Amino acid sequence: GMHPSFDVEGARIHGEFLGKRYGGRKIVWHYGGDNNPDDGQKAKLAAIVGGIRKYAPRQPHLHHAAPGTSSTEVMSPELVSLNGTYTYGPDFQHGGQ
């Protein structure tokens, strides 16, 4: 997870820094890693995404959720433009969402 001292405003500022720095590049922003964020983490992720999109509105975003869970099940569809499902095997239930 994110360091506890990384608050929502710091997340937004960091997102703007990333958007300015990498806005002209071909990047897919990929968050998470085998986890489903809690509400506090979601607020920070939303702030990062918003900061990036201020300078790089066309770059896609997705969240790497816990196994068997798709990106849009744990993050708002307004925040993730790509929907990925992480699984250890076929998971047709989530892949079509």
Disulfide bonds with the S-S distance in Angstrom:
none
